[in-house]
């Protein structure tokens, strides 16, 4: 009986560690805010690498005002990176497709071009309202489409259906610990 209790305790400990280990949040400090940043995850990579690399990363960020913890801003950051052979795509718009008639489309608030190990990169920041965040957190994602509204170029991806939900939950958990 004692052996079974030890095995159960070890299994419970491993499961607890595994579940907690999925939250990879870093803290950054600015003059005005504490930034809670979820680890950026790859949501797309092209399969035909002989024609060059095209990859999309995304992550969620929660900015918490230092003076008033109740003032928060939630954003999703999308990075499109490519080698020279691929067409450029600035993700100025993102659509979260939950089902046939259920979609959330956001326009980028900010844009920059970071350096990523020699790849050309375009990074856009999308601000979310609380209702947008709740919708993403509570629904199963079928696909994500990023669109360059200037060129009408777009890319539809099918990431893990709870990728953003998990990041949001991790950020909110860390926020509660502040």
C-alpha positions as CSV (number, residue, x, y, z in Angstrom):
1,X,0.0,0.0,0.0
2,X,2.9,2.4,0.8
3,X,4.4,1.7,-2.6
4,X,1.2,2.6,-4.4
5,X,1.0,5.9,-2.4
6,X,4.6,6.7,-3.4
7,X,3.9,5.9,-7.1
8,X,0.7,8.0,-7.1
9,X,2.6,10.9,-5.4
10,X,5.4,10.7,-8.0
11,X,2.9,10.5,-10.9
12,X,0.9,13.4,-9.5
13,X,4.1,15.4,-9.1
14,X,5.2,14.7,-12.7
15,X,1.8,15.6,-14.1
16,X,1.8,18.9,-12.1
17,X,5.3,19.7,-13.3
18,X,4.3,18.9,-16.9
19,X,1.2,21.1,-16.8
20,X,3.0,24.0,-15.3
21,X,5.9,23.5,-17.7
22,X,3.7,24.4,-20.6
23,X,3.4,28.0,-19.4
24,X,6.5,29.8,-20.7
25,X,6.1,33.4,-19.7
26,X,8.8,36.0,-19.4
27,X,8.6,39.3,-17.6
28,X,9.8,42.5,-19.1
29,X,9.9,45.9,-17.4
30,X,9.2,49.2,-19.1
31,X,8.8,52.7,-17.7
32,X,5.1,52.4,-17.5
33,X,4.2,48.7,-17.7
34,X,5.2,45.2,-16.7
35,X,5.0,43.1,-19.8
36,X,4.1,39.4,-19.5
37,X,5.2,37.7,-22.7
38,X,4.3,34.2,-23.8
39,X,6.9,32.3,-25.6
40,X,6.6,32.7,-29.4
41,X,5.4,29.6,-31.1
42,X,5.7,28.6,-34.7
43,X,2.3,28.3,-36.3
44,X,3.4,27.7,-39.9
45,X,6.4,26.6,-42.0
46,X,6.3,25.8,-45.7
47,X,7.0,22.3,-46.7
48,X,8.8,23.1,-50.0
49,X,12.0,24.3,-48.5
50,X,13.9,23.9,-51.8
51,X,12.1,27.2,-52.8
52,X,13.2,29.0,-49.6
53,X,11.9,29.3,-46.1
54,X,8.6,30.9,-45.1
55,X,7.6,30.8,-41.4
56,X,5.1,32.4,-39.1
57,X,5.5,32.8,-35.3
58,X,2.9,34.2,-32.9
59,X,2.6,34.9,-29.2
60,X,0.4,36.8,-26.7
61,X,1.5,39.7,-24.6
62,X,-0.2,41.3,-21.6
63,X,0.9,44.8,-20.5
64,X,0.0,45.7,-16.9
65,X,0.2,49.3,-15.8
66,X,2.7,49.6,-12.9
67,X,0.6,52.2,-11.0
68,X,-2.8,50.5,-11.5
69,X,-2.8,46.8,-11.9
70,X,-6.4,46.9,-13.3
71,X,-5.2,48.8,-16.4
72,X,-4.1,46.1,-18.8
73,X,-3.6,45.9,-22.6
74,X,-3.6,42.5,-24.3
75,X,-2.0,41.9,-27.7
76,X,-1.1,39.2,-30.1
77,X,2.2,39.5,-32.0
78,X,2.6,37.9,-35.4
79,X,6.0,37.5,-37.2
80,X,6.3,36.5,-40.8
81,X,9.8,35.6,-41.8
82,X,11.2,34.4,-45.1
83,X,14.2,33.9,-47.2
84,X,14.7,36.0,-50.4
85,X,13.0,33.5,-52.7
86,X,9.6,33.7,-51.0
87,X,7.1,36.5,-51.5
88,X,6.9,39.1,-48.8
89,X,3.8,39.3,-46.6
90,X,3.2,42.0,-44.0
91,X,0.5,40.6,-41.6
92,X,-1.5,43.8,-41.3
93,X,-4.7,41.8,-40.7
94,X,-5.4,38.5,-38.8
95,X,-8.5,36.4,-38.9
96,X,-9.2,33.7,-36.3
97,X,-11.6,31.2,-37.8
98,X,-13.5,29.2,-35.3
99,X,-16.2,27.6,-37.4
100,X,-17.9,28.3,-40.8
101,X,-19.7,31.4,-39.6
102,X,-17.7,32.4,-36.6
103,X,-14.6,34.6,-37.1
104,X,-12.7,37.4,-35.4
105,X,-10.7,39.7,-37.6
106,X,-8.3,42.3,-36.2
107,X,-6.2,45.1,-37.8
108,X,-2.6,45.6,-36.8
109,X,-1.9,48.5,-34.4
110,X,1.8,48.6,-34.9
111,X,4.4,47.2,-37.3
112,X,8.1,46.8,-37.5
113,X,10.8,44.8,-39.3
114,X,13.0,43.0,-36.7
115,X,16.2,41.1,-37.7
116,X,15.9,37.3,-37.5
117,X,19.2,35.5,-38.3
118,X,19.5,36.8,-41.8
119,X,15.8,36.2,-42.7
120,X,13.6,39.0,-43.8
121,X,10.9,39.5,-41.1
122,X,7.7,41.5,-40.7
123,X,6.2,41.9,-37.2
124,X,2.7,43.2,-36.5
125,X,1.0,43.8,-33.1
126,X,-2.8,43.3,-32.8
127,X,-4.6,44.8,-29.8
128,X,-7.4,42.7,-28.3
129,X,-10.4,43.8,-26.3
130,X,-11.5,41.7,-23.3
131,X,-14.4,40.3,-25.4
132,X,-11.9,39.4,-28.2
133,X,-9.6,37.7,-25.7
134,X,-12.6,35.8,-24.1
135,X,-13.7,34.6,-27.6
136,X,-10.2,33.3,-28.5
137,X,-9.8,31.7,-25.1
138,X,-13.2,29.9,-25.1
139,X,-13.4,28.6,-28.7
140,X,-11.7,26.0,-30.6
141,X,-9.6,27.4,-33.5
142,X,-10.0,25.9,-36.9
143,X,-7.5,28.2,-38.8
144,X,-5.8,31.5,-38.8
145,X,-5.4,33.7,-41.8
146,X,-2.9,36.6,-42.1
147,X,-3.4,39.1,-44.8
148,X,-1.3,41.9,-46.2
149,X,-4.1,44.4,-46.9
150,X,-1.9,46.5,-49.3
151,X,-1.1,43.6,-51.6
152,X,-4.0,41.3,-50.9
153,X,-1.6,38.5,-50.3
154,X,-2.6,36.0,-47.6
155,X,-1.7,32.8,-45.8
156,X,-4.0,30.5,-44.0
157,X,-2.6,28.2,-41.3
158,X,-4.0,25.4,-39.2
159,X,-2.1,25.6,-35.9
160,X,-2.9,23.6,-32.8
161,X,-6.6,24.6,-32.0
162,X,-5.9,25.8,-28.5
163,X,-2.5,27.5,-29.1
164,X,-3.7,31.0,-28.2
165,X,-6.1,29.8,-25.5
166,X,-3.2,28.2,-23.6
167,X,-1.1,31.3,-23.9
168,X,-4.0,33.5,-22.7
169,X,-4.6,31.2,-19.7
170,X,-0.9,31.3,-18.8
171,X,-0.8,35.1,-19.0
172,X,-3.9,35.4,-16.9
173,X,-2.5,33.0,-14.3
174,X,0.8,35.0,-14.1
175,X,-1.2,38.3,-13.9
176,X,-3.1,36.9,-10.9
177,X,0.3,36.2,-9.2
178,X,1.4,39.9,-9.6
